[in-house]
Amino acid sequence: MSAPGRAPGSSSAIDLGELVRFLTVNLVDKPGEVIVSLVQERDADVYEIEVGDDDLGQIIGKGGKTARAIRSVVSAAAPRTGKRTLVEILE
């Protein structure tokens, strides 16, 4: 059974991309500069986050705590398939 408003069989990668974007946009001062892209590798789906230079510290957080929290949420929401789901923050 699919979620309301979703087409049956729709890709969950889209949902995870939206989740990563939602989390990121709500953490930064300049949400218009946030770019989230999906890179599909053979054994992993990698979500790459790009933000403005001024917002990079807010995404990483003290000691990497914010970045770790984003990765934990995405990992928990990711479908259980044979592929890993990774989040990378690009400088």
PyMOL commands that set and color helices and strands:
alter all, ss='L'
color gray80, all
select helices_A, chain A and resi 12-25+31-33+53-60+62-77
alter helices_A, ss='H'
color red, helices_A
select strands_A, chain A and resi 35-40+44-50+84-90
alter strands_A, ss='S'
color yellow, strands_A
deselect
rebuild
show_as cartoon
